[in-house]
Amino acid sequence: MRIIPAIDIIEGKCVRLSKGDYSTKKVYNEDPLEVAMTFEAHGVRYLHLVDLDGARSSHIVNHKVLERISSGTNLRVDFGGGLKTDEDLQIAFNSGAVQVTGGSIALKDRETFGRWIATYGPEKIILGADAREEKIAVNGWQEGSDENLIPFIQEYMRKGICYVICTDIARDGMLEGPAFDLYRKILRKTAGPETAVRPSGVEDKKPGDLNLIASGGISAVDDLYKLKSIGCEGAIIGKAIYENRISLKELEDFILTA
């Protein structure tokens, strides 16, 4: 299972929110590149970079941060937040993103998001399927919908999607444990016989149609082993690192041994 630390950006700074609420913003570091370099020094190879200003503004904002991290480290960065147009997507890729995540656009502009999948391939486009009570939420989680989570994922799997980041919003930033039952349910409902696609440089292919990346609520290393055991392909970790609930040494050991 891949370990994918998260860096969330507001006004160029590394922050964390609770349950996606911007009023709970806490700044952890003024320099996201410094944070990314620290992750890399402890064996991390992947990074989840979220442009929270972009998510709220509905267009890419913090691409210069992406550019600095991509040029200053060897981390393979997936980037999300505010990607709504072909121009936004090009800026993200030109700034160094290896993959991009689309959430709001996947719900509100299915034609464009489907075209992105067809044009760039499923190894580069991640579906952001974040939910509250199994209903999709968008626009930085500020807006709910009536869209059911699992049928939404299944719809995009039929269009070729094989990477999904799923956050149970109620657990995000709360350090109360991931949504294990939800992830089991998703994997059970989307199971298939084919080998999942991986982007270049990602090893250890596993059976199944879906590479499910868990996000939200991770609070201890034991959570990582449990997510791995139920079949998650990756785990995004944020607040648990910044609040020292999981040390970088523990992450390093997990990466080396799991």
C-alpha positions, 0 to 999 in steps of 0.5 A: 500500500502506498503512503501518500502524505497530504499538503493542503495549501491556503495562501501558499502555506501548509494548513489543515482543516477539520471536516473541510471547514475553512474556519478551522484552518491551522497553519503548520508551516509557511513553506510547503517545499520544506515539508515535502523535502522532509517527507522525501528524506524519510522514504516517502515517494508520493505526495497529495497536494491540495489547492484549497484556495483553488477549490474555493475559487473554482480555478487553479491558484497555488500552481507555483507551490506545485512547481516548487515542490515538483522541481525541488524534490523527486516526489510523484505529486497528485494535485487537486483543487479547483481544476475546472477547465482544460487550461487548469489541467494543463497548468497542473501538468506543466507545473509538475503534477504526475496525476490530477484529481477531479472532484467537483468537475466530475459531478458537475461537468461529466462531459469534460471529465470524461474527455480528460480520462479519454485524452490523458488516460486513467493513469493520470486522472484520479476521481475525487469521490468525497462524501458525507453520509455516502452522498458526494460533496463538492467545491471544497466540501462546501456543497452537498449533493444527492449523488450516491457515492458508490454508483458515482464511482461505478459510473466512472469506472465504466468510463475507464477510471481506476484511481479513486480517492475517497474521503469520509468528510465527517472523519477528515481531520478528526483523528478518529480512525478511517471509514473502514466499513465504507472502504470495504463496501466500496471494494466489495461493490466494485470488485472485478477480475482484471488487473488494476492499472498503475501509473509508471513507477507504481509497483505491486499490481493487485487484482481488481478494477479499482485502486482505492485510496483512503483519506480522512481520519487516519490517526495511528500506524495500526490504521495503515495496516488495517487499510492495507489488509482490506485492500486499499491501494493507498492511504493519504495521511495529513493531520496525524503527521502534523500533530505527531500522532504518526511519526515520520520514522513510523512511516519510514518503517511502514514503507520499508516493511509493509 
